[in-house]
Amino acid sequence: MKRLLVLVVLAAALPLAAAEPPLTNQDIVEMTKAGLSAETIVAKIRHSEVAFHTDSQMLIELVGDGVADAVIRAMIEQQDAQSHASTHIATTPAQPQPATPAASPAKPMTAPAPVTTATPASAPAPAPAPRTRKKHKRIDEVSVATDGGGRCDHATLDLSSTGLKTTGCHETDVDVAWKDVQSVCYVYSFRSTLVIGTANGERRIYTSSPAELKALHDSIRAFAPGTREESSCH
């Protein structure tokens, strides 16, 4: 009997012993300085609970500590995915249980009421359809570069549900519909970069900070969720 009790206690304690605290920015820096490859650190991130800080200052510090771009991108994506999952669980209302109807007391026998014909009420007018609000995102002070070496600074980038467009650069301006975008790639660094792949070549758009590139990354996911994301840029 005592041996059975010991086995039950050990079995109940195993999940608690196996629990691991969420990964933090410091854990990623320590793994990087220990010499682990970017692929190994990304795999660890994908299979762990995380508590990362990915604001612009923290991203700059990660770059300064030598953390690879692919690892920073995996940190941002895993933190976003975990936050969205937590929000969904917290906001899902519990389904109320149907109340058991109480037994009604027996009613005394009464004479049937006379039958009257009710006049049908007129159907209410249908409510007007809500207006669809067009999605739009604008980022100022970006730079645009082409495969041929052309470059222009101080451009304005506009994203919408139809595509992506820059203005202010004339020959190097980008005007691409989402259906023509073959792939996108992100490089998080001091001068963060978006690489857009099309049938006519690549276009590079440089933002002034990692935080702006993250906002651009989130906007492209919202406007064109089917766009293929490359894990490494050429």
MDAnalysis code that builds the backbone (N, CA, C; Angstrom):
import MDAnalysis as mda
import numpy as np

u = mda.Universe.empty(702, n_residues=234, atom_resindex=np.repeat(np.arange(234), 3), trajectory=True)
u.add_TopologyAttr("name", ["N", "CA", "C"] * 234)
u.add_TopologyAttr("resid", np.arange(1, 235))
u.add_TopologyAttr("resname", ["MET", "LYS", "ARG", "LEU", "LEU", "VAL", "LEU", "VAL", "VAL", "LEU", "ALA", "ALA", "ALA", "LEU", "PRO", "LEU", "ALA", "ALA", "ALA", "GLU", "PRO", "PRO", "LEU", "THR", "ASN", "GLN", "ASP", "ILE", "VAL", "GLU", "MET", "THR", "LYS", "ALA", "GLY", "LEU", "SER", "ALA", "GLU", "THR", "ILE", "VAL", "ALA", "LYS", "ILE", "ARG", "HIS", "SER", "GLU", "VAL", "ALA", "PHE", "HIS", "THR", "ASP", "SER", "GLN", "MET", "LEU", "ILE", "GLU", "LEU", "VAL", "GLY", "ASP", "GLY", "VAL", "ALA", "ASP", "ALA", "VAL", "ILE", "ARG", "ALA", "MET", "ILE", "GLU", "GLN", "GLN", "ASP", "ALA", "GLN", "SER", "HIS", "ALA", "SER", "THR", "HIS", "ILE", "ALA", "THR", "THR", "PRO", "ALA", "GLN", "PRO", "GLN", "PRO", "ALA", "THR", "PRO", "ALA", "ALA", "SER", "PRO", "ALA", "LYS", "PRO", "MET", "THR", "ALA", "PRO", "ALA", "PRO", "VAL", "THR", "THR", "ALA", "THR", "PRO", "ALA", "SER", "ALA", "PRO", "ALA", "PRO", "ALA", "PRO", "ALA", "PRO", "ARG", "THR", "ARG", "LYS", "LYS", "HIS", "LYS", "ARG", "ILE", "ASP", "GLU", "VAL", "SER", "VAL", "ALA", "THR", "ASP", "GLY", "GLY", "GLY", "ARG", "CYS", "ASP", "HIS", "ALA", "THR", "LEU", "ASP", "LEU", "SER", "SER", "THR", "GLY", "LEU", "LYS", "THR", "THR", "GLY", "CYS", "HIS", "GLU", "THR", "ASP", "VAL", "ASP", "VAL", "ALA", "TRP", "LYS", "ASP", "VAL", "GLN", "SER", "VAL", "CYS", "TYR", "VAL", "TYR", "SER", "PHE", "ARG", "SER", "THR", "LEU", "VAL", "ILE", "GLY", "THR", "ALA", "ASN", "GLY", "GLU", "ARG", "ARG", "ILE", "TYR", "THR", "SER", "SER", "PRO", "ALA", "GLU", "LEU", "LYS", "ALA", "LEU", "HIS", "ASP", "SER", "ILE", "ARG", "ALA", "PHE", "ALA", "PRO", "GLY", "THR", "ARG", "GLU", "GLU", "SER", "SER", "CYS", "HIS"])
u.atoms.positions = np.array([
    [0.834, -1.200, 0.000],
    [0.000, 0.000, 0.000],
    [0.876, 1.260, 0.000],
    [2.005, 1.255, 0.849],
    [2.901, 2.403, 0.902],
    [3.598, 2.604, -0.435],
    [3.994, 1.499, -1.090],
    [4.670, 1.609, -2.388],
    [3.747, 2.231, -3.439],
    [2.474, 1.855, -3.425],
    [1.495, 2.425, -4.364],
    [1.320, 3.921, -4.120],
    [1.298, 4.350, -2.834],
    [1.138, 5.759, -2.505],
    [2.328, 6.572, -3.000],
    [3.552, 6.023, -2.871],
    [4.767, 6.710, -3.337],
    [4.715, 6.891, -4.837],
    [4.287, 5.851, -5.591],
    [4.202, 5.939, -7.053],
    [3.203, 7.008, -7.476],
    [2.068, 7.106, -6.772],
    [1.054, 8.106, -7.118],
    [1.600, 9.506, -6.906],
    [2.328, 9.734, -5.795],
    [2.895, 11.058, -5.504],
    [3.936, 11.440, -6.537],
    [4.810, 10.477, -6.932],
    [5.830, 10.762, -7.954],
    [5.194, 11.091, -9.288],
    [4.140, 10.370, -9.663],
    [3.474, 10.623, -10.948],
    [2.836, 12.005, -10.968],
    [2.292, 12.438, -9.841],
    [1.677, 13.769, -9.786],
    [2.726, 14.868, -9.827],
    [3.941, 14.576, -9.343],
    [4.985, 15.614, -9.293],
    [5.740, 15.763, -10.590],
    [5.682, 14.753, -11.476],
    [6.452, 14.808, -12.727],
    [6.123, 16.024, -13.575],
    [4.820, 16.378, -13.853],
    [4.538, 17.570, -14.675],
    [5.100, 18.849, -14.071],
    [5.112, 18.943, -12.705],
    [5.642, 20.151, -12.080],
    [7.137, 20.240, -12.249],
    [7.833, 19.074, -12.176],
    [9.287, 19.072, -12.335],
    [9.678, 19.392, -13.763],
    [8.837, 18.982, -14.720],
    [9.182, 19.172, -16.131],
    [8.859, 20.577, -16.623],
    [8.113, 21.359, -15.814],
    [7.722, 22.692, -16.271],
    [8.966, 23.559, -16.451],
    [8.970, 24.375, -17.471],
    [10.111, 25.246, -17.784],
    [9.611, 26.684, -17.898],
    [10.332, 27.635, -17.277],
    [9.877, 29.036, -17.365],
    [9.927, 29.527, -18.800],
    [9.132, 30.548, -19.150],
    [9.127, 31.083, -20.514],
    [10.503, 31.638, -20.896],
    [10.816, 31.545, -22.190],
    [12.063, 32.118, -22.699],
    [11.991, 33.647, -22.658],
    [13.109, 34.294, -22.333],
    [13.198, 35.743, -22.303],
    [14.280, 36.219, -23.258],
    [14.355, 37.537, -23.447],
    [15.415, 38.104, -24.293],
    [16.792, 37.693, -23.793],
    [16.984, 37.665, -22.456],
    [18.280, 37.313, -21.898],
    [18.654, 35.875, -22.234],
    [17.662, 34.952, -22.219],
    [17.939, 33.564, -22.603],
    [18.465, 33.488, -24.028],
    [17.875, 34.270, -24.942],
    [18.302, 34.245, -26.344],
    [19.727, 34.779, -26.471],
    [20.032, 35.873, -25.760],
    [21.388, 36.438, -25.808],
    [22.397, 35.426, -25.280],
    [22.081, 34.738, -24.158],
    [23.004, 33.760, -23.584],
    [23.230, 32.577, -24.515],
    [22.154, 32.083, -25.171],
    [22.319, 30.974, -26.122],
    [23.170, 31.404, -27.312],
    [22.989, 32.667, -27.768],
    [23.782, 33.172, -28.886],
    [25.251, 33.245, -28.508],
    [25.563, 33.804, -27.326],
    [26.947, 33.929, -26.902],
    [27.582, 32.583, -26.580],
    [26.741, 31.577, -26.273],
    [27.263, 30.232, -26.031],
    [27.643, 29.520, -27.321],
    [27.284, 30.090, -28.478],
    [27.692, 29.498, -29.752],
    [26.647, 28.633, -30.413],
    [25.398, 28.609, -29.889],
    [24.350, 27.828, -30.549],
    [24.020, 28.452, -31.903],
    [23.710, 27.621, -32.894],
    [23.374, 28.126, -34.222],
    [22.005, 28.788, -34.223],
    [21.772, 29.672, -35.222],
    [20.475, 30.336, -35.336],
    [19.355, 29.319, -35.501],
    [19.601, 28.241, -36.282],
    [18.564, 27.223, -36.502],
    [18.168, 26.549, -35.196],
    [19.150, 26.255, -34.341],
    [18.856, 25.600, -33.058],
    [18.051, 26.520, -32.145],
    [18.437, 27.809, -32.093],
    [17.716, 28.754, -31.225],
    [16.290, 28.956, -31.725],
    [16.097, 29.045, -33.060],
    [14.751, 29.199, -33.619],
    [13.892, 27.992, -33.269],
    [14.466, 26.775, -33.366],
    [13.704, 25.565, -33.018],
    [13.279, 25.593, -31.552],
    [14.167, 26.052, -30.670],
    [13.830, 26.166, -29.248],
    [12.696, 27.156, -29.036],
    [12.739, 28.294, -29.754],
    [11.675, 29.306, -29.632],
    [10.337, 28.732, -30.063],
    [10.324, 27.992, -31.210],
    [9.069, 27.455, -31.752],
    [8.381, 26.485, -30.792],
    [9.144, 25.837, -29.896],
    [8.572, 24.796, -29.035],
    [8.582, 25.220, -27.564],
    [8.554, 26.517, -27.286],
    [8.603, 26.993, -25.905],
    [7.567, 28.090, -25.669],
    [7.199, 28.231, -24.375],
    [6.463, 29.409, -23.964],
    [7.447, 30.578, -23.928],
    [7.014, 31.760, -24.318],
    [7.934, 32.894, -24.407],
    [7.380, 34.104, -23.664],
    [8.301, 34.971, -23.240],
    [7.941, 36.251, -22.616],
    [8.926, 37.296, -23.130],
    [8.937, 37.489, -24.448],
    [9.892, 38.387, -25.082],
    [9.404, 39.834, -25.022],
    [10.359, 40.766, -25.066],
    [10.084, 42.183, -25.262],
    [10.629, 42.562, -26.633],
    [9.736, 42.983, -27.539],
    [10.136, 43.233, -28.934],
    [9.860, 44.665, -29.362],
    [9.926, 45.604, -28.399],
    [9.814, 46.997, -28.810],
    [11.105, 47.415, -29.528],
    [11.122, 48.603, -30.121],
    [12.232, 49.007, -30.977],
    [13.559, 49.031, -30.220],
    [13.574, 49.495, -28.973],
    [14.824, 49.573, -28.220],
    [15.379, 48.186, -27.944],
    [14.488, 47.236, -27.589],
    [14.928, 45.870, -27.319],
    [15.468, 45.202, -28.581],
    [14.840, 45.457, -29.739],
    [15.344, 44.890, -30.988],
    [16.739, 45.418, -31.298],
    [16.970, 46.706, -31.058],
    [18.297, 47.282, -31.295],
    [19.322, 46.644, -30.360],
    [18.951, 46.416, -29.094],
    [19.878, 45.777, -28.158],
    [20.186, 44.339, -28.568],
    [19.187, 43.621, -29.086],
    [19.423, 42.250, -29.551],
    [20.414, 42.235, -30.705],
    [20.263, 43.174, -31.642],
    [21.222, 43.263, -32.752],
    [22.613, 43.548, -32.218],
    [22.736, 44.464, -31.237],
    [24.030, 44.788, -30.660],
    [24.661, 43.616, -29.926],
    [23.838, 42.698, -29.390],
    [24.356, 41.508, -28.705],
    [24.686, 40.376, -29.667],
    [24.535, 40.619, -30.979],
    [24.919, 39.615, -31.958],
    [23.859, 38.593, -32.281],
    [22.598, 38.816, -31.866],
    [21.521, 37.862, -32.161],
    [21.197, 37.919, -33.656],
    [21.100, 36.760, -34.308],
    [20.880, 36.691, -35.755],
    [19.497, 37.215, -36.124],
    [19.403, 37.731, -37.362],
    [18.134, 38.291, -37.848],
    [17.026, 37.239, -37.845],
    [17.358, 36.007, -38.257],
    [16.340, 34.942, -38.283],
    [15.812, 34.648, -36.883],
    [16.669, 34.747, -35.869],
    [16.240, 34.509, -34.483],
    [15.327, 35.644, -34.007],
    [15.689, 36.908, -34.323],
    [14.847, 38.043, -33.925],
    [13.473, 37.938, -34.565],
    [13.436, 37.553, -35.868],
    [12.156, 37.407, -36.548],
    [11.316, 36.308, -35.891],
    [11.944, 35.188, -35.505],
    [11.212, 34.101, -34.837],
    [10.693, 34.551, -33.477],
    [11.462, 35.373, -32.763],
    [11.000, 35.902, -31.468],
    [9.739, 36.735, -31.641],
    [9.740, 37.631, -32.642],
    [8.579, 38.493, -32.877],
    [7.354, 37.653, -33.231],
    [7.524, 36.688, -34.140],
    [6.393, 35.884, -34.603],
    [5.826, 35.016, -33.483],
    [6.718, 34.400, -32.663],
    [6.236, 33.533, -31.583],
    [5.527, 34.342, -30.500],
    [6.055, 35.539, -30.180],
    [5.402, 36.385, -29.177],
    [4.026, 36.834, -29.663],
    [3.932, 37.217, -30.960],
    [2.640, 37.634, -31.514],
    [1.647, 36.478, -31.492],
    [2.098, 35.278, -31.919],
    [1.196, 34.121, -31.965],
    [0.696, 33.771, -30.570],
    [1.592, 33.819, -29.561],
    [1.197, 33.487, -28.192],
    [0.234, 34.529, -27.632],
    [0.481, 35.814, -27.943],
    [-0.405, 36.880, -27.455],
    [-1.791, 36.765, -28.060],
    [-1.862, 36.461, -29.382],
    [-3.160, 36.312, -30.038],
    [-3.930, 35.127, -29.459],
    [-3.217, 34.014, -29.174],
    [-3.892, 32.839, -28.619],
    [-4.439, 33.137, -27.224],
    [-3.664, 33.880, -26.404],
    [-4.121, 34.216, -25.055],
    [-5.326, 35.135, -25.095],
    [-5.304, 36.103, -26.031],
    [-6.429, 37.031, -26.161],
    [-7.692, 36.298, -26.569],
    [-7.568, 35.323, -27.472],
    [-8.740, 34.575, -27.930],
    [-9.351, 33.775, -26.795],
    [-8.491, 33.138, -25.953],
    [-8.994, 32.334, -24.842],
    [-9.676, 33.228, -23.807],
    [-9.074, 34.416, -23.565],
    [-9.618, 35.305, -22.536],
    [-10.936, 35.926, -22.941],
    [-11.134, 36.126, -24.242],
    [-12.344, 36.825, -24.693],
    [-13.451, 35.888, -25.132],
    [-13.247, 34.569, -25.123],
    [-14.288, 33.624, -25.512],
    [-15.240, 33.424, -24.345],
    [-16.510, 33.829, -24.458],
    [-17.429, 33.716, -23.319],
    [-17.809, 32.267, -23.054],
    [-17.990, 31.970, -21.774],
    [-18.437, 30.626, -21.408],
    [-19.891, 30.446, -21.814],
    [-20.187, 29.246, -22.294],
    [-21.545, 28.949, -22.717],
    [-22.413, 28.703, -21.492],
    [-23.492, 29.473, -21.312],
    [-24.342, 29.259, -20.127],
    [-25.074, 27.926, -20.199],
    [-25.189, 27.270, -19.032],
    [-25.899, 26.007, -18.950],
    [-27.404, 26.280, -18.891],
    [-28.182, 25.558, -19.667],
    [-29.639, 25.780, -19.641],
    [-30.220, 25.440, -18.277],
    [-31.068, 26.328, -17.786],
    [-31.680, 26.105, -16.472],
    [-32.760, 25.031, -16.568],
    [-32.826, 24.222, -15.522],
    [-33.842, 23.169, -15.477],
    [-35.179, 23.798, -15.113],
    [-36.168, 23.698, -15.985],
    [-37.457, 24.342, -15.691],
    [-38.128, 23.726, -14.477],
    [-38.638, 24.600, -13.646],
    [-39.347, 24.114, -12.458],
    [-40.724, 23.588, -12.854],
    [-41.132, 22.588, -12.119],
    [-42.445, 21.992, -12.411],
    [-43.533, 23.011, -12.071],
    [-44.395, 23.264, -13.009],
    [-45.466, 24.232, -12.790],
    [-46.632, 23.557, -12.073],
    [-47.266, 24.293, -11.156],
    [-48.405, 23.683, -10.440],
    [-49.582, 23.455, -11.388],
    [-50.360, 22.483, -11.042],
    [-51.530, 22.160, -11.867],
    [-52.511, 23.315, -11.866],
    [-52.983, 23.667, -13.050],
    [-53.939, 24.767, -13.174],
    [-55.376, 24.238, -13.111],
    [-56.264, 25.042, -12.484],
    [-57.676, 24.591, -12.445],
    [-58.289, 24.644, -13.837],
    [-59.234, 23.785, -14.058],
    [-59.918, 23.724, -15.343],
    [-60.745, 24.996, -15.544],
    [-60.553, 25.636, -16.683],
    [-61.325, 26.839, -17.000],
    [-61.943, 26.666, -18.374],
    [-62.947, 27.480, -18.623],
    [-63.600, 27.431, -19.935],
    [-62.660, 28.015, -20.980],
    [-62.655, 27.466, -22.193],
    [-61.767, 27.992, -23.241],
    [-62.125, 29.423, -23.600],
    [-61.072, 30.239, -23.830],
    [-61.280, 31.643, -24.205],
    [-61.754, 31.711, -25.647],
    [-62.564, 32.731, -25.972],
    [-63.024, 32.856, -27.360],
    [-61.857, 33.108, -28.309],
    [-61.951, 32.534, -29.510],
    [-60.893, 32.653, -30.508],
    [-61.020, 33.992, -31.206],
    [-59.901, 34.767, -31.242],
    [-59.884, 36.042, -31.960],
    [-58.782, 36.006, -33.006],
    [-58.990, 36.693, -34.097],
    [-58.011, 36.727, -35.185],
    [-57.173, 37.987, -35.060],
    [-55.874, 37.806, -34.874],
    [-54.975, 38.961, -34.713],
    [-54.581, 39.507, -36.075],
    [-54.475, 40.806, -36.159],
    [-54.027, 41.438, -37.406],
    [-52.511, 41.359, -37.483],
    [-51.959, 40.751, -38.557],
    [-50.496, 40.602, -38.631],
    [-49.819, 41.961, -38.707],
    [-48.714, 42.082, -37.950],
    [-47.941, 43.334, -37.971],
    [-47.094, 43.386, -39.228],
    [-46.905, 44.592, -39.726],
    [-46.076, 44.746, -40.929],
    [-44.611, 44.473, -40.597],
    [-43.910, 43.854, -41.542],
    [-42.498, 43.499, -41.332],
    [-41.662, 44.776, -41.272],
    [-40.674, 44.822, -40.346],
    [-39.827, 46.024, -40.264],
    [-38.939, 46.156, -41.490],
    [-38.620, 47.387, -41.821],
    [-37.743, 47.632, -42.977],
    [-36.349, 47.106, -42.685],
    [-35.697, 46.506, -43.674],
    [-34.330, 45.971, -43.442],
    [-33.363, 47.089, -43.114],
    [-32.419, 46.782, -42.200],
    [-31.411, 47.775, -41.816],
    [-30.431, 47.967, -42.959],
    [-29.936, 49.191, -43.144],
    [-28.961, 49.423, -44.222],
    [-27.679, 48.657, -43.982],
    [-27.085, 48.161, -45.059],
    [-25.840, 47.394, -44.948],
    [-24.723, 48.300, -44.470],
    [-23.882, 47.802, -43.530],
    [-22.775, 48.647, -43.041],
    [-21.769, 48.924, -44.145],
    [-21.180, 50.111, -44.092],
    [-20.174, 50.458, -45.085],
    [-18.854, 49.749, -44.791],
    [-18.215, 49.287, -45.828],
    [-16.921, 48.629, -45.683],
    [-15.835, 49.686, -45.605],
    [-15.074, 49.677, -44.537],
    [-14.016, 50.655, -44.364],
    [-12.741, 50.163, -45.038],
    [-12.184, 50.944, -45.914],
    [-10.998, 50.556, -46.674],
    [-9.762, 50.582, -45.775],
    [-8.974, 49.523, -45.849],
    [-7.757, 49.439, -45.070],
    [-6.677, 50.306, -45.707],
    [-5.845, 50.930, -44.840],
    [-4.783, 51.775, -45.369],
    [-3.714, 51.966, -44.291],
    [-2.448, 51.973, -44.718],
    [-1.328, 52.201, -43.811],
    [-0.300, 53.064, -44.530],
    [0.210, 54.109, -43.862],
    [1.213, 55.002, -44.464],
    [2.420, 55.106, -43.545],
    [3.632, 55.026, -44.158],
    [4.887, 55.201, -43.440],
    [5.727, 56.216, -44.214],
    [6.145, 57.280, -43.536],
    [6.956, 58.320, -44.164],
    [8.445, 58.045, -43.975],
    [9.248, 58.767, -44.745],
    [10.710, 58.742, -44.619],
    [11.282, 57.333, -44.787],
    [10.918, 56.653, -45.881],
    [11.538, 55.384, -46.229],
    [12.442, 55.609, -47.436],
    [13.361, 54.653, -47.672],
    [14.229, 54.691, -48.845],
    [13.882, 53.529, -49.749],
    [14.038, 53.722, -51.074],
    [13.695, 52.704, -52.055],
    [14.921, 52.426, -52.919],
    [15.238, 51.127, -53.139],
    [16.379, 50.745, -53.971],
    [15.942, 49.688, -54.976],
    [16.597, 49.651, -56.153],
    [16.284, 48.707, -57.213],
    [17.465, 47.780, -57.455],
    [17.221, 46.717, -58.250],
    [18.297, 45.783, -58.601],
    [19.419, 46.482, -59.364],
    [19.080, 47.495, -60.147],
    [20.071, 48.168, -60.967],
    [20.942, 49.154, -60.218],
    [20.763, 49.310, -58.917],
    [21.586, 50.216, -58.137],
    [20.949, 51.562, -57.876],
    [19.764, 51.824, -58.435],
    [19.081, 53.088, -58.180],
    [18.573, 53.164, -56.758],
    [18.622, 54.349, -56.170],
    [18.165, 54.523, -54.785],
    [17.607, 55.927, -54.594],
    [16.581, 56.014, -53.746],
    [15.944, 57.299, -53.448],
    [15.565, 57.313, -51.975],
    [15.841, 58.432, -51.282],
    [15.490, 58.593, -49.870],
    [14.273, 59.512, -49.727],
    [13.745, 59.581, -48.518],
    [12.635, 60.473, -48.157],
    [11.364, 60.176, -48.964],
    [11.103, 58.904, -49.227],
    [9.876, 58.526, -49.937],
    [8.764, 58.249, -48.926],
    [7.529, 58.175, -49.431],
    [6.364, 57.827, -48.620],
    [5.824, 56.487, -49.102],
    [5.585, 55.571, -48.151],
    [5.087, 54.224, -48.462],
    [3.629, 54.123, -48.040],
    [2.769, 53.693, -48.982],
    [1.349, 53.477, -48.708],
    [0.996, 52.020, -48.968],
    [0.292, 51.386, -48.004],
    [-0.208, 50.029, -48.161],
    [-1.720, 50.049, -48.043],
    [-2.367, 49.235, -48.875],
    [-3.822, 49.128, -48.819],
    [-4.205, 47.685, -49.106],
    [-5.492, 47.439, -49.164],
    [-5.957, 46.079, -49.433],
    [-5.658, 45.632, -50.861],
    [-5.271, 46.569, -51.735],
    [-4.990, 46.205, -53.135],
    [-3.513, 46.034, -53.428],
    [-2.642, 46.730, -52.692],
    [-1.232, 46.612, -52.995],
    [-0.373, 47.577, -52.203],
    [0.860, 47.767, -52.712],
    [1.884, 48.554, -52.044],
    [2.438, 49.580, -53.022],
    [2.654, 50.838, -52.533],
    [3.068, 51.897, -53.450],
    [3.916, 52.920, -52.715],
    [5.009, 53.383, -53.388],
    [5.798, 54.482, -52.838],
    [5.667, 55.697, -53.755],
    [5.805, 56.887, -53.163],
    [5.751, 58.123, -53.928],
    [6.910, 59.009, -53.511],
    [7.334, 59.875, -54.459],
    [8.412, 60.815, -54.187],
    [9.750, 60.426, -54.754],
    [9.816, 59.248, -55.448],
    [11.105, 58.781, -55.965],
    [11.141, 58.681, -57.491],
    [10.024, 58.931, -58.161],
    [9.970, 58.938, -59.629],
    [10.429, 57.587, -60.214],
    [11.659, 57.507, -60.754],
    [12.088, 56.300, -61.463],
    [12.154, 55.073, -60.545],
    [12.479, 55.252, -59.285],
    [12.622, 54.104, -58.382],
    [11.367, 53.817, -57.564],
    [10.275, 54.547, -57.806],
    [9.043, 54.295, -57.053],
    [8.525, 52.881, -57.290],
    [7.883, 52.321, -56.259],
    [7.296, 50.980, -56.310],
    [5.785, 51.108, -56.389],
    [5.168, 50.350, -57.276],
    [3.704, 50.308, -57.384],
    [3.329, 48.878, -57.763],
    [3.052, 48.045, -56.746],
    [2.857, 46.603, -56.949],
    [1.537, 46.176, -56.323],
    [0.731, 45.425, -57.082],
    [-0.489, 44.814, -56.538],
    [-0.097, 43.548, -55.780],
    [-0.864, 43.208, -54.736],
    [-0.529, 42.027, -53.933],
    [-0.519, 40.763, -54.778],
    [-1.358, 40.700, -55.815],
    [-1.399, 39.486, -56.636],
    [-0.109, 39.294, -57.439],
    [0.680, 40.367, -57.604],
    [1.932, 40.284, -58.354],
    [3.144, 40.080, -57.461],
    [2.956, 40.110, -56.143],
    [4.073, 39.906, -55.221],
    [4.310, 38.411, -55.058],
    [5.521, 37.960, -55.396],
    [5.839, 36.537, -55.294],
    [6.340, 36.162, -53.898],
    [7.050, 37.074, -53.234],
    [7.571, 36.787, -51.898],
    [7.967, 38.087, -51.222],
    [8.078, 38.037, -49.882],
    [8.603, 39.157, -49.104],
    [9.608, 38.600, -48.103],
    [10.573, 39.437, -47.730],
    [11.597, 39.022, -46.773],
    [11.918, 40.233, -45.894],
    [12.241, 39.975, -44.606],
    [12.474, 41.057, -43.664],
    [13.865, 40.922, -43.053],
    [14.592, 42.027, -42.961],
    [15.912, 42.057, -42.322],
    [15.837, 43.081, -41.185],
    [15.861, 42.596, -39.933],
    [15.807, 43.479, -38.776],
    [17.220, 43.865, -38.364],
    [17.571, 45.130, -38.496],
    [18.878, 45.651, -38.117],
    [18.722, 47.141, -37.853],
    [19.858, 47.871, -37.730],
    [19.766, 49.312, -37.475],
    [19.074, 50.020, -38.640],
    [19.326, 49.591, -39.876],
    [18.629, 50.106, -41.050],
    [17.789, 48.959, -41.590],
    [16.599, 48.740, -41.046],
    [15.798, 47.558, -41.340],
    [15.276, 47.594, -42.773],
    [15.142, 46.395, -43.381],
    [14.877, 46.306, -44.808],
    [13.721, 45.359, -45.102],
    [12.851, 45.767, -46.053],
    [11.822, 44.902, -46.629],
    [12.224, 44.616, -48.068],
    [12.332, 43.323, -48.426],
    [12.672, 42.919, -49.790],
    [11.423, 42.341, -50.436],
    [10.987, 42.935, -51.552],
    [9.782, 42.510, -52.257],
    [10.199, 41.829, -53.551],
    [9.804, 40.570, -53.743],
    [10.132, 39.833, -54.954],
    [8.956, 39.800, -55.913],
    [9.177, 40.227, -57.160],
    [8.155, 40.180, -58.203],
    [8.751, 39.534, -59.448],
    [7.912, 39.326, -60.462],
    [8.400, 38.746, -61.713],
    [9.389, 39.683, -62.404],
    [9.346, 40.970, -62.106],
    [10.236, 41.947, -62.737],
    [11.465, 42.261, -61.901],
    [11.730, 41.497, -60.863],
    [12.908, 41.727, -60.032],
    [12.532, 42.079, -58.605],
    [13.552, 42.484, -57.841],
    [13.360, 42.808, -56.435],
    [13.358, 44.313, -56.210],
    [12.626, 44.733, -55.190],
    [12.649, 46.102, -54.710],
    [12.934, 46.059, -53.206],
    [13.810, 46.953, -52.765],
    [14.156, 47.018, -51.350],
    [13.660, 48.340, -50.764],
    [12.974, 48.238, -49.637],
    [12.471, 49.420, -48.941],
    [13.101, 49.430, -47.551],
    [13.797, 50.533, -47.224],
    [14.502, 50.666, -45.957],
    [13.693, 51.565, -45.017],
    [13.460, 51.082, -43.801],
    [12.769, 51.879, -42.795],
    [13.799, 52.451, -41.818],
    [13.390, 53.418, -41.020],
    [14.326, 54.094, -40.124],
    [14.572, 53.338, -38.821],
    [13.787, 52.299, -38.527],
    [13.975, 51.562, -37.268],
    [13.345, 50.182, -37.380],
    [13.790, 49.220, -36.526],
    [13.145, 47.908, -36.487],
    [11.667, 47.992, -36.129],
    [11.279, 48.974, -35.307],
    [9.867, 49.098, -34.923],
    [9.004, 49.425, -36.137],
    [9.492, 50.299, -37.039],
    [8.724, 50.611, -38.245],
    [8.625, 49.394, -39.154],
    [9.712, 48.612, -39.240],
    [9.653, 47.409, -40.071],
    [8.659, 46.407, -39.486],
    [8.583, 46.301, -38.173],
    [7.618, 45.385, -37.552],
    [6.191, 45.832, -37.855],
    [5.933, 47.160, -37.804],
    [4.602, 47.670, -38.152],
    [4.284, 47.374, -39.612],
    [5.287, 47.494, -40.489],
    [5.106, 47.174, -41.898],
    [4.851, 45.681, -42.085],
    [5.575, 44.858, -41.335],
    [5.398, 43.401, -41.363],
    [3.959, 43.030, -40.979],
    [3.462, 43.610, -39.874],
    [2.094, 43.319, -39.416],
    [1.050, 43.785, -40.430],
    [1.299, 44.933, -41.099],
    [0.337, 45.451, -42.074],
    [0.250, 44.540, -43.290],
    [1.393, 44.029, -43.765],
    [1.366, 43.134, -44.920],
    [0.638, 41.848, -44.567],
    [0.814, 41.349, -43.348],
    [0.072, 40.153, -42.927],
    [-1.431, 40.403, -42.923],
    [-1.832, 41.641, -42.539],
    [-3.261, 41.959, -42.488],
    [-3.833, 42.163, -43.889],
    [-3.109, 42.883, -44.771],
    [-3.612, 43.191, -46.100],
    [-3.498, 42.005, -47.062],
    [-2.410, 41.221, -46.950],
    [-2.158, 40.120, -47.901],
    [-1.686, 38.895, -47.132],
    [-2.596, 38.241, -46.381],
    [-2.179, 37.122, -45.531],
    [-1.614, 35.932, -46.299],
    [-1.895, 35.835, -47.610],
    [-1.384, 34.703, -48.382],
    [-0.002, 34.923, -48.960],
    [0.627, 36.083, -48.716],
    [1.938, 36.381, -49.277],
    [3.001, 35.485, -48.645],
    [3.863, 34.887, -49.495],
    [4.898, 33.973, -49.005],
    [6.046, 34.769, -48.376],
    [6.447, 34.363, -47.158],
    [7.544, 35.029, -46.453],
    [8.806, 34.157, -46.542],
    [9.886, 34.726, -47.055],
    [11.155, 34.025, -47.128],
    [11.862, 34.123, -45.775],
    [12.557, 33.036, -45.359],
    [13.254, 33.048, -44.091],
    [14.585, 33.761, -44.164],
    [15.176, 33.874, -45.365],
    [16.451, 34.587, -45.497],
    [16.422, 35.380, -46.804],
    [17.022, 36.590, -46.768],
    [17.037, 37.471, -47.925],
    [18.363, 37.342, -48.657],
    [18.322, 37.491, -49.993],
    [19.539, 37.416, -50.782],
    [20.318, 38.714, -50.690],
])
